[in-house]
Amino acid sequence: MTHPSGGDAAATPSVPTPPVAADTGAVAVVGLELQEGRTIPRKQVVSWALWDWATQPFNSVILTFVFTALYLTTDVFLSPELAALPDDSAAKEAGLAELASGLGLATTISGLIIALIAPVLAQRADASGRRKFWLLVYTGVLIVTTGSLFFVQGAPQFFVLGVSLIAIGTVFSELAGVNYNAMLVQVATPKTVGRVSGLGWGLGYIGGILALVIVVVAYSMDWFGLPQENGLPFRIVALGCAIWTTVFVIPFVLNVPELEHTEPQKRVNFFASYVVLFRDIARLFRESRPTFWFLLASAVYRDGLGAVFTFGAVIASVSFGFGFLEVVAFGIAANLVAGVSTIIAGRFDDRFGARAVIVTALIGLVISGSMVFLLHDMGKIAFWIFGLALCIFVGPAQASSRSLLARVTPAGQEGQVFGLYATTGRIASPISSSLWTLFIVVFSSTVFGILGIVLTIAAGLVLMLLVRLPKHVRLS
């Protein structure tokens, strides 16, 4: 059994050369197949994976469980008159709904920005050979943005600042992630790409758990006696997340090399980059069609994967009667299960292929999600069993999607293609939320929203079954 450093990745002459890269001026000296026979130092692999660990608190603590859910969208940001009303007051509920919609509007705008600029910025990073440089620039902006949430005091006039910083952080987190994903081919070989990708996703999940546990402990200890005026504990949590990212990104800075390149590249201005982008998409369709179709298929099922975590807490609390601590406990357990299963599944990826892992995971998700719906009358035990089963399959599907894309992307276009990966995901993002809403409205029950998520994943599974991989990917 090999380890993620790829130290025993001997050359394999029988593996055909991947498709030629499009003539974009991008650097054609990297690419997964071109890593064949190289020894990747384990220190580089682990340092690359730690970037996921470093940045995960922004997603788990800031976006999902703590800062937005328990602070930014609460009555702290309502006018004193509204905040003083009973919780069941229609006016107060409307005020809280307005805060939630304000956050939703900000994240929608950030999603549109990501969809528009991610491929072009990544393409330019490819051409300049500066993936690491731009990843660190974007990560730096994320750190500053997260730390700046400290200044979002608990008063209505600070709400716009809060959602604006959340939106900016979301944009730069995604832009950094595009370059991070593209650098997978620099720290893996065809024989180790699955486990390396799984290691990154797994450490991300586990890092999120640890950060969340620290916050829960502080919350349970009444914030260790900190004064709670103006939301000080939550503001300190944001500052702590910024410090966490700063500390754990240091190994990446020190140990992961910049993209190698030797040929001068033709430089075009930012707007001309869109012309190059559309030309390359057309050429990608002609010369690397599996990549093109995989981008479309994965966009659908990745939307379903995201919905599992987006709506999971809602399903637990509304449909299964989970209280606050139960929801948080389930969130910790879910991330732990997802992290461990993702690291393990990376070895199956390298042994049986990324496509096999993705298809198996999607089938498992459809079955588990269906059981959550069909057995909801059993109560909390059904959600604990089959909800955690869902989480077993989410991480492997995500990690193997990244490794599969690395396997089918023409050399030198990794950043651009992973930018398109982010864009297609954003374009498909309304699918599961729309089906979620439709089923709840039609059947007047939140539990029926589960069917919307299951149908989205099932549709992605069908599309994935239609993707035909080239011979060199199957052999690897």
Beta strands, then each sheet from edge to edge (+ up, - down):
end
